[in-house]
Amino acid sequence: MKKPSSLRSAGWFSRTGKDGFIYRAWFKKQGIPHDELAGKPIIGICNTWSELTPCNSHFRELAEFVKRGILEQGGFPVEFPVMSLGETIIKPTAMLYRNQVSMDVEESIRANPLDGVVLLCGCDKTTPALVMGACSVDIPTIVLSGGAMLTGKHRGASISTSDIWRFSEANRMGKMSDNEMMLAESGMCRSDGHCAVMGTASTMACMAESLGLTLPGNAAIPAPDSARKVMAQLTGREIVRMVEANRKPSDILTRAAFENAIMVNAAVGGSTNFVIHLLAIAGRVGVPLNLQDMDTFSAGIPLIANLQPSGKYFMEDLYYAGGLPAVMRALLPRLHGDCITVNGKTVHDNYAASECYNPDVISAIDEPFNDMSGVVVLKGNLCENGAVIKPSAASPHLLEHTGKAVVFETIDDYKARIDDPDLEVDEHSVLVLKNVGLKGYPGMPEVGNMGLPPKLLEKGVTDMVRISDGRMSGTGFGTVVLHISPEAAMGGALAFVQNGDLITLNVKQRLLHLHVDEQELMRRKSTFVPIDLGYTRGYTKLFIEHVLQPDEGADFDFLKGCSGADIQRDSH
């Protein structure tokens, strides 16, 4: 056990003289007895509760159970807020602000008398942002996810976020009325929690658990289940033990842990957003990880979690079937079982005895739901630094395809023309959307799974090859190529695609090729004029100037690496 004098918080509360007087006196004004500040570990609860983040609307209650666990174990809890990102609410896109939240978290932890921290994560960007920030300080840290909402219901059928894309296409075709859409939306979100499918939020929860940053079983417990509150209380206990053992993110987040996370993501059919966020976290802790690793360690890992959007079931079903522990138990022969996790036990020790209760939801690894899984990294003259596709969510007949480009220069151009009956497009065409990348939008919105032209929907076409430098919601699906790097706004090859150009996608060969000869491509590049979005001040200007491309995690160039917990100036 740590001696009181060795606690980081002792640098505040054990001081004598004016500084110690000020630290203690102003803390005591909250009704805190002196002995609470005399050698107890001070545990921060980093809370992303906000009424503007509906997925995290239950976090104030969840924090109370964390506090209970901290107090039981002899720590002293202090809750603090950071900027919260509501994926469904924030404009222009929550991704624009992920790095800002990570800075908020990092500086809040470093600047305050905290010996350990519990990260309350839920909606998509809150998990990577909080983990990125906490890793940059590297004091004992544990993640608690908010959990998925209950499965939605509409006219006797189970629905969730992935159905939004289906409803939207039906509505555009006139097959689903606005009133019917409203009825469906009223049945979609039946409880607290984030999306009920394996979207980005649940992918991030699985990422955190597979990295070893949570207690076993955290990822899949539904938000309204009483087990989520129990998990919160146990998490509060565990962070105090972590402080006593001085177990930090740098002890847990090894190269092997990242490889485990990639394999688990493949097995559960996780979001393509996983790629960007995992690379960013690796960059913060100095673990060498690159885009190609996402393909290398996904290869040979089949889809064993039968979850939407790649499969049939919902997160609630995954929990009842055994949760992520059952998935990781099936993967143990391929995982690095000796990786240490937050509770001090190895991955093998945590998951070896886990059971699967429903093989329709979690299959055996030798009898998978789909041999195609994970994230495939594409290369070619159209994406010199890479692009990604999620084959388990794509149409098999389009995984090898050549078609003529139908080009949209911006998202506004797409919205203006996609419904035009005179648009020159057929089912063999390749829809190309430019300038929706990190710098060009800015922020890289989830618009990559473009809605199809109504005149093709009416013919029964349900999928087309779609290519962009944007992202796709983890709840989305289709044969969608994403994260093209360099992006169009930086003068990447995507910027020079013209209507009628032939494009080949060959997933088996990991190829994305523009059939334009090098001389013609150079001629087009010579006329390139960078897009000017007119941002001259503030955070968005900083973002555009310093954000790295998606193959580097889309972090800021000046945030890579870990600054640690030391404070250069520590007195008043």
N, C-alpha and C positions, 0 to 999 in steps of 0.2 A: 504494500500500500504506500502511496505517495505521502511523504511528510508534508504537513501544512505549509512549511516554508518553501517547499519545492513547487507548489502550485503556481501556475501563471498568474492567477488572480491575486496572489500575495504581493505582487508588484504594485497593486493598488491598495488593498485593504490591510496589509500588515505594515504599512509604512508609518513612520512617526513624523511629527512636525506638521507643517501647514498642509502639505499635499495629502497625507493620510487623513487628517482632520476633514478636509474637503470631500475626499472620496467617500468616507464613511458617513459623514453627517448628511450629505445630500441623498445618499442611498437610504439612510434610516428614515428619511421623511416619508417613505412609503410604508412605514410601520414595521420595519424589520428590526428584530432584536439584535443586540451586538454579537451574541454568540453565533448567529447565522453567518456572520462575516469572519469568524475566527477559525479559519482552516478548513471549512467545507468546500468541496469542489463547486465552483460556480458554473452551471450548465446553461448555455443559451439555447432557446427554442426559436429557431429561425422560421417565422411563420409567413406564408404567402396567402393567408386568408384575405379575401376581398369580395365585396358584393359585386364587383366588376369582373370577378373570376368565378363564374358559377360552379365550375368543377371543384373549387376549393372552399365552397361556402360553409362547409361543416368543420373547418379547421380550428375554429375557436374552441369548440367542444373537444375535438381530438387533442388539442394542446393541454387541456385539463387532465386528461388521462396520462399524458407524458409527464406532466408535473408530479402526479401522484407517484409514478414509478421512481422519479428522481429523488423525491423526498424519502421514499421507503428505503432507498439505497444509501441515504446519507449525503446526498448532494443538495444544492440550493438552486432551484430553477428560476430563470429570468427569460421572459418571452419578449421578442423584439420583431418588428415588422420590417419587411423589405418590399421593394416594388414587386407587384404581382402581375402575371401575364395571362389574361383570359383569351385563349386561342380563338374562341368563337366571337369575341367582341372587339378586340383591339384592331385598329386600322393604322397604317396600311397592312401590317402583318406583325404578329407577335415575334417573329424571327428577327425583326429589326432591333428588338430590345433585349434579346437574350444576353448579349454581352454587357449591356448596361446593368441588368440585374446581377450578373456575375460580379461586376465591380462593386455594386451596392453590398452584396453578401461579403465579399472579400474584405472590404474596408470596415464594415460593421463588426466583423469578427475580430480582425486584427486590432482595431482601435479600442476595444472594450475588454473588461476584466473577465474573460471567459476561459475556462479550462477545458471545456468540451462543448460540442454543439450537436443538436438534433435538427435535421433539415426536414421540414414538413413540405412535401412535394406532391403535386397532383397533376394539374394541367400540363400539357405537352412540354413547354419550354421551362417550366419551373424546376423540373428535375435536373436537366443538364446545367442550367444557370446556377442553381444552388451548389451542385457538386463541383462545378468549375471554380466558383468563388471559394468554397471551403478548402478545396485541394490546394489552392494557391497560398493558403495560410498554414495548413498542415498541422492543426491540432486535432485531438481525437474527435471523430465525426461519425455519425450514424444517420442513415436515411429512413424516414417513415413515409410511405406512400399513402395517399388519401383513399385509394381504392376505386374500382369501377362502379358505376351506377347499376341498378337492376336492369335486366333486359326489358326493352320497350314492348308495348303491345298495341296492335291496331287491327281491328276487325278479326280478332281471334288469332292473329299471327304474331310471332316474335319479330321485332324490328330493332334496329339500332342505327348508328351513324352511317354505316355503309349503305343503308337503304336510301339515304338522302340523294345519292347520285342516281339511283334508279327512279326515285320519285320525280326528280328534276327532269330527267329525259322523258318520262311519261307525261309530265305536265307540259313540256315544250311541244310534244306531239299532239296535245289535246286529249290524251287518254286518261288524264287525271286532273280533275278540276281544282281550282284554287281552294274551294271549300273542303274538298277531300284532303288536300295538302294540309290545311289547318287542323283537320281532325287527326291526321297522322302526327303532326308536330306536338299536339297535346298529349299523345300517348308515348312519345319518344323518350322523354327524360322523366322517369318515374320516381327518382330518388336522388339523394346526394350522390356525388361521385363524378368521375370522368367517363369518357366514352366506353360503352359496354362491349366493344369489340377489341381486337388486337390492333388498335390504332396506335398513334405515337405515344399517348399517355401511358397505356398499358405496356407498350414496348419499353418505355423509359423505366417503368417499375421493374420489369423483367431484367433490364440492363443493370439497374442498381443492385438487384439481388444476385444476379450471376457474377457481378464484379466482386461480391462479398461485402457490400456496403450496408446491407440490411440483415435483420434476423431472418432465418429460414422461414419461408411461407408468406413473407410480406406482400409479394407482388400481386397475388390474385384474390385476396380477401375482398369481397364487395364492401363498398363504403358503409352501407347501413347495417351490415352484419355486426353483431356484438363482438365477434372475434377481432374486428378491426380495432375496437377500443382496448381489448386485451393486448393486442399487438403494440398499441401505443404505450400502455403501461409497462410492458416488458422492455420496450425500446428505451423508456426512461431509466429503468434499472440498469440496462446494459451500458448506456453511455457513461454512467458513473464508474462502472467496472473498467471501461476502456480508459478513463482518465487515470485510474489507479495503476493500470498496466502500461500506461503511456502508449497505447496502440493507436497509431495515426494512419491517415489515408496512404501515406507513402509506404507503410508496411504492408498494405493490402493491395494496392493498385500496381501490381507487378506486370511485366509483359505477359506472363502466363494467365493472369486474371483477365486481361483484355482479350486474349485468345479464347478463353472460356466464354466470355460475353458474346463474341462473334458466333461461336458455335450454337449457343443457346438461342440467339436471335434467329438463326437459320431454322432451328427446330420448331420455333413458335410462329414463324411467318411474320416476323417483326417489320416495322415500318422502315422505309428507306431513309427516313430522317435519322435513324439510329447511326448511320454512317457519319454524318456531319458531327453529331454530338459526341460520339465516342472518340473521334479524332481530336476534337477540341479538348476533351478531358485528358487524353493522353498527352497533348501538347502542354497542358498545365503542369503535369507531374513529371515531364521529361522522359516519358516512355516512348521509344521509337516505334511508331505505328504509321502505316501509310494506307492509301486507298486500296492498293492491290491486296493487302492483308485481308480486307473484307471478303474478297473473292476466294483467296487461298484457303482461309479457315472455314468458309461456308461450304466449300466443295466437299461432297461426300456426306454432308449432314442432311438427311431428308426432313420433310415437313411431318412432324409427329403430333402437333397440336392442331386439331381440326377446328380452327377458329376463323370467323369472318375477319377480314375480307377474303382470305385465301381458302377458307373452308366453310363450315356450316354453323358452328356453335358460337357461344358468347362467353365473355370473361366469367360470368356467374357460373356457367357450366364447367369452366376450367377449374374453378375453386372446388366445386363439388366432386370433381374427378380426381382431385389430389393436388391441384395447384402446380406451381412451378417446381416444387420439390419432386413431384412425380416425373416431370419432364427431365429434370437434372439427374434423377436416379437412372432413367433410361439412357442418358448420355454419358454416365460416369466412365465407361470404358474409354471414351474419347476425350474426356475433360482432363485438365490438370487437377487431379484430386487432392494434391498436397498444398494448394493455395490456401492461405490463411484468410479468415473472414472476421467480421467485427466482433464476434463472440469468442475469438481466440481459437476456435476449432477449424479444422480443415474442411474443404468442400466435401471430401469423402465422408468425414465424420458427420457432417450436417445432413447429408442426403442419402447415405447408403441404405437406410432402413425405410425410406419413403415408399409409399404404395400408390398404385393407380387403381381407382375405383370404377372407372368407366372407359374401356378401350375404344368406344366410339368417339371419345373426345381426345384421349391421349393414347396413341398407338404404340406398339412395340417398334423399336428402331429398325428391325428387319421386316416389318410389315407396315410401312408408312402410308400416310394418306396421299403423299405426292413425293416422288423422287426429286422433283425440282423445288429447290428452296433457296433461302438466303438471298444474298444480293450479288448480282453479276456485275462486274466492272468491265465496261466497254472501252476500247481504244480505237483510234482511227484518225483520219485527217479532219473529221468533224469535231473531235473532242481530244485534242492533243494531250491534255492532262487528265482525261478520263470522264466518264459518265456512268450512271448506274441504272439498272432495271431490276425489278422484282419479278422473277419468272413465275413464281407461284400465283401471282395475281394477274398474269398475262394470259392471252389466248394462244394455245399451242401452235395454231396454224400461222400465227404472225411472228413467231420467234425467228423465222428466216423469211425475210420479205424485202422486196425492192419495189419502190413506188416513186411517183412524181411528187415533189414538194408543193404543198399549198401553204404559202408563207403569210404569217401575221407579224408585222413589225413590232407591235406593242399589244398589251392586253386590251387597250381601247380599240385598236384596229380589229382585234379578234371579236370583241363584243359587237362592233358595228357591222361585221360582215358574215359571221358564222350562220346566221339565220336567213341569209339572202338566198332565195331559191335559184338565183342566177350564178351563185358561187360555182366556179369550175372545180368540181371535186367529185371523186367516186370512191368506192370502198377500197380501192387499191392505193389511193393517195396517202401521203405521209403529211400529217398536220405539223407545221413547224411554228413555234411561238418564240419570238426573240424578246430580249430586254426585260425579262422578269427575273434576272439574277440578283446577286447581292448588291451590286453597285447600280445596276440599270433600272431597278424598280423604284426605290431601293428596298432591300430586305429579303428578297427571294420568297415570294408568297407561294401558297399551295394551290397553284393554278395549272400545274403540269398535266393533270388528267382532264384536258379540255372536253367540254361537252361536244358531241358529234353534230354535224349539220342535220337539221330536221328532215331534209329531203332524203338523207340516207337512213335515218331512224325509221322513216315511213316504209322503207324498203326492207326493213328487218335487220339492218346492220347494227351490231351491238358493240363492236370494237374496231379500232383502227390504230395504226402505229402513230404515236404522238411524241414529239421531241421538243424539249425546251431547256433553258438554263434555269428553270424554276424548280420548285419542289412539288410534292404531292402529299396530301393528307394520308396518314397511316391507315385511315378508314377507306381510302380510295382503292381503285383497282383498274385494270386494263393494261394494254401493251404500251407502257408509257416510259420513255427514256427521259431521265432527269439529271439535274446537276451538271450539265455540260460545262466543261472547264477547258480553256478560259471562256468566260461568259461573253455574250455579244457586245455588251457595253465596254469591254476591254479590248475589243478588236479580235476576239476569237473567231474561228472559222464560221461559227453559227451566224455571225453578223452578215456574212456574204452569201448565204443561201438565197437563191431566187426561185420564183415560181417556175415549176417545170423541171428543176434540177432533179436528177435521179439520186435517191438515197437508199443505201442497203443497210439493213439491220440483220446481223447474224449472231444470235446469242451464243450458239454453240462455239463459234469461232471468236467470241468476245469482240466483235467488230461493229463499228458504226462508220460508214464510209460515204463521203460525198463524191459523186461521179462528175467531178469538174477537174480538168487538168491543172497542173500547178501554175502554168503560165497565165491561164485565165483567172485563177484564184488570186494570183499576185496582182493582176490588173484591177480586180475588184477591191483588193485591200488598199491599193494606192488612192482610192477615193474615200477612204474611211474618215468619217467625222464623228468624234465621240459624242454621245448623247449628253445634253446639258439639262439636268432636271431643275436647275435654279436654286439649289440649296446653298446658301451662303453663310449660314451660322448654325450654332447649336449642335446637339448630339448627332443629328442626321448627317451634317457635314463631316463630323469626326468619323462617323461610321463609313461613309463613302471613301474617305481618304485612307483609312487604316484597316478595313476588313480584308481578311485573306480569302482566297477562293475556297469552294466547298471541298476540294481534295485536300485542303489543309485544315479543315474543321471550321472555317468561317469565323475564327476568333480574330481579335485585333492583333496586329503584328507586335504591339508593345506589351501584350499580356501573356505571351508564351513563356513558360517557365514558372517556377514557384518562388515567391518572395519571402515566404516564411512568416513566422508570428512575431518577430522582433519589431519594436517600435523605436525609431531613431531619436525622437524627441518625446520624453515621457513625463515631463513635469509642467506645472502651471507657470 
